[in-house]
Amino acid sequence: MDKQRQFLQAYEYLCHIGEAKEWIEDILKREIPPIVQLEEALRDGVTLAEIVDALYPERRLRIFRSPRLQFRHSDNIAIFFRFLAEVELPDLFRFELIDLYEKKNIPKVIYCIHALSWLLFRKGIVDFRIGNLVGQLEFEHHELEAMQKGLDKAGVSMPSFGNMGKDFGVEPTPEPEPVETEQERIDRELGENEFAIVDLQAQIRGATARLRCTDIMQGLWDSEEMLIDLQSRIRGDFSRQIAEYRLNMRRFAVDLQSGARGFLVRQRQSNRESFWKSSEGDVLKLQNLIRAKRARDEVRKTKSDLRREEPEVRELQASIRGFLSRKALATQKQQTMTLAGPVKGLQAAIRGMLLRNVVANDHEDLYRQEDSIKAMQALSRAMLTRHQISRQKEALEASAPIWRALQAVARGQSVRNDIQATKNELKSHSSKFTILQAFSRAAAVRRSVDDTLSQLQQEEPIILDVQSFVRGMLLRRKVADDYNVLMSQTTQISHLQALARGCLERERIDAILDELETHTPEIIELQALSRAVLARNEVARVLDALEAEEESIIELQAFAQACLVRAKFVEKKRFFKENMEKVVKIQSFVRGRLQGEAYKSLTTGKNPPVNTVKNFVHLLNDSDFDFNEEIEFERLRKTVVQQVRQNEMAEQYIDQLDIKIALLVKNKITLDEVVKHQRNFGGHSGNLLVNTSMASGNQFDLKALNKNSRKKLESYQQLFFTLQTQPQYLGRLFKRIREQGTPEKECKQIETLMMRLFGYAQKRREEYYLLKLIARSVREEIDGVNSIQEYLRGNFFWTKLLSNYTRSPRDRKYLRELLGPLIITNIVEDPALDLESDPMQIYRSAINNEELRTGRPSQRIPDVPREVAIKDPETRDLFIDHLRDLREISDQFLHALEVLLPKMPYGIRFVCQQTFDALCQRFPREPQEKLLQITGNWLWKFYLQPALMSPESTGVLEKQLTPLQKRNLGEVAKVLSQVASGRLFGGGDIYLQPLNAYVGDAIERIGLIFSNIISVPDAESTFDIDEFNDLYAKLKPTLYIKMADIFSVHQLVAGDLPHICPNRDDMLREIVQELGSAKNNETEMLGVTSGEIQMTLHPKLHDMEDPEAEVKALFMETKRCILYIIRVQSGPNLMEILVRPITREDDQKWHSLLREEFSADSRTRGAYSDANTLVDIKSMSYKELKRTALENIMRLEHAGRISRHNHYQDILNAIALDIRTKSRRRVQRQRELEGVRLTLANLGEKAEWLESQRKSYDNYIEQSMVTLQKKGKKRFLMPFTKQYNHEKELERSGHKPKFGSFKYSARTLCDKGVLVSWKGYSDREWEKINLTISCDEVGVFFIEGSKGSMQIPGASAEVPMDSLLGAQFANHQYMDLFEGSMRLNVNLFLHLLYKKFYRTD
């Protein structure tokens, strides 16, 4: 059954081949090769072309027939392809040329034949269907095994042959209806009436429920009055509880407010005391205090507002809640009223049932608490009354301005009414008033004139004085005029007076000087003495005054200075208060700018200073969530490692069971062969079994069933697995190949070896690892160059490998879809198209065309310069047309590239992305646009340009192009190459410069295309593969490889091992050393099996400790200590901080830091708190911390990790790097957690699968052993022989073993070759010594030695079959028993056990 399941795919595929074979034979009316040979027979395409010929005999097809396969047979396949296009078979069902000719995908060919048969039947071209032979054919085991091996080697997915008729709209042949039994009829009718039965059951259940509901409602109606009374009591109790709750909440609010006020007063007092105690007068401290005071004022104001409005808010909330409750009750009541009357009775009955049990108790409680309830009700009424009065009072107070305004309006209206009435009355007497006023005015004027005259008479003297004053004023005015005239001549008069005075004064001074000159010395001495006396007197007087008022002066100076300082401080304080918001904004901006610059220096700077690192240390702290995630990740990782180990152990155990089963089977076969040989030729069995391999004809075969071959096979499997999954090894090898200048022929061989190593990337896993290898090789090569020009000049090996990879049908199909329509439409279908851009060639072509057209020599001179040729009208018009066509075709290519970009194969896009990333990392100062253009230009030259220039060789076209068409493609490629290179046409292509405007636009366009090309997901998500995939996969990866290729890869790796594995402890070095010399292995094994073998790849369990683990742990511990040190002390660099003495303030800061960091309610953990160190920070003093840090730094400096020349800046750089990568670490940890959880689930599934495999293997072995081992069947024994007496004795004792017991003399076993030696007994004594071999348990044999009827002391042993098989597998010829005194031949002893205890028929 296992073999049938194993070869089920091969069997179904052979059946489908048989179906295609019968259909082809029905078409051709003749027989074709058998099923197992049909794949090879179809390769030349003759049979496929004959199908077309048979369907269309009127066509005369040229079918190439040759017994030897050659490329001309592709013409036959092309005939079949044209036929598929004629009948319009969808592309989904078609195959490629290499699928058949190179046997890349033969199942796709068979699938195409099936699809063609259904299409021809649907169109009526043939009148018979293709048959279904699955389950009707039988094949030999070796045929199924060979076919399954071929399918696994090809690595292609099997198409789905089922339901193909439905895809083409063909209904399958109806099968006869089976006869329906009585039970089937009953089941069918029940199924048909299922909905009716369910409906009936539902109606019955509904009727029953309605009857029960009616009974319940009747009982509730009987108790309606009691329920209503109970409801009223409940509502009253609920209202009283609400009133009591509100009273309690009010008391609680009053207590809370008083406590809050006291707390705020104390807080304000403590803040005021701390403010006055502060002696720092700098502006920053003052700003902080102002800001804190303002914030506290706002908080207090907010709290006060909240406390003041708290009762109204609560009352509003209570009103809202009451409104909502009443609304809900009203809605519920309305809904209830719309229902039938029974619902009301039901509710009443329910309320009665719920409350009847508590009515009596409620009455008792109410009677007992009657006084309290009355008092509480009185308090409630009083409180409600006071609330109502206060609300009315507040409402009146709130409306007082309105009443005042209303009263003012009323009074104003009354006054205006009175004034209007008075005006109306006065208007009625206006004429009388006018006359009266005229008389009054006349009398008043006369009185005024009389008064004026009398007053003038009384003031006559005064008037005379005034007149004299007037005359004086006139005189003075005249004098003033004279004065003004004199003043106008002031300059001349003054000059005259000055001359006169000067002359007189000079005469006087000359006389005085003459007199003084006679007494000059005496005068000088007198003046000096006088000045000295005066100065001394003045100084003494001042000093005496100052000494007398010294204290007052000092106090006055202090007061003055204090006044000035206070005035400046008040002015500054006022200015700050007026501009507080601006100051806060400026401070925030400055702090933000400083923080931004500090963080920029931290993230981008080379050596960040100590203060910058200190300011951002908090970013390294982990929250509880981060810490728990880290713990969870470590736990899951540990679980994954444990699960992988368990699965590896289970796999090893299953492999051992597999070997055991193989040994059992092979031993069984060997026994049969020995028996046959003895019967046919005679002789002793020992001559056959000694030193004979049980599984292979040669012990050097990799598939031999012995320990050495098994170990070598496992080493090669580990080697190929390592080379596949660890791309760094082959990446370094490729770089070494380029550096050595390996010849092209050897490079081609290595390329073929690599493609075979990765199975030609036919499977998802191999393709993933091949792309990872190419990406790693790209990075190795880019990291080894010093400039971009050096990279552009390089001829790398990975490009050859990628070229082989891109020759797949997937890439050919994409290139055909991209370039096929472009070339066919513009180039092939337009034979007259000429895209020549050289004006000279166009000019000469125009002359030739003219001469051919007219038959006369042209008048134009053929040999002219290009400048003259371009001026020719016809040449200029053709040149412009050619440039226009070039632009249009290039634009069509860019459009097709944009449209088909999602269909571009992932592999080439992934390599472009990795190349771009590697260039960005290697050349960070280069602009990314330039690096993207370099990557895109490489893609054009490597992938797109060859397909455009040679479409027939890349599968884009099937027929050859003419020289003109190839030249046109070359012109198009020239324009596109210029676009891809990102440069305009220069002096070398001067006549293509008119296209520079288009080329400039196209460069921007193709830059966007290149950026979209490299925007692909990572390979892991695309291929759904990760690093644990091979660990939990149920089916191990397989590799089909020739023995010669195995040794070639071995020799290639071993030859450059120092460059591939620079580290001597590398895992690959261990594998190669275990394998030994490649030439020796080739000499031993290549002669045994030179064909292809299948290898199951698996990893090598390699436990290697990190040699720098101790240094890394020490560095982590040092960083943690340094973080705490720089938070306590400051300095320009780390070395100065470390050597600075410790003060009392430093100790206080350290203790406060410990309390803050390690408090019980802290929600964060310090940086590096999860590091496994032996230092307990919280139990150390600051002195011990610095001593520990200095000791660690000395050790790190001795190890070469840091240096004191840069003041230990390396430690700060490492801390800055940790800060920068903290957020990325969180994201990476989330991704790793998801991956580890998924891996753990997959490992669990694999563990379950391995457990089921183990159980099936154990059951198989147990059943096989039981089946093989004889049970209870008696044989005829010659009476009175040793065996006959032995069995009789066992029967008498009642201890007869279940599977038999046999007794031999030591001499007999020696003659059989089983017994080799027995220490302590000579050969003469062996006749008297007996050995009893018995078995009472499956697979366990008990051996006893006896001499006569007495057992020999120590001569007993229990030998499991597993031990014997293990010794045989390890090539051990002998086995020692009885504490090493007796030696047996393993193979002959196994032969004896199989012969006596196991079935041989």
Disulfide bonds with the S-S distance in Angstrom:
none
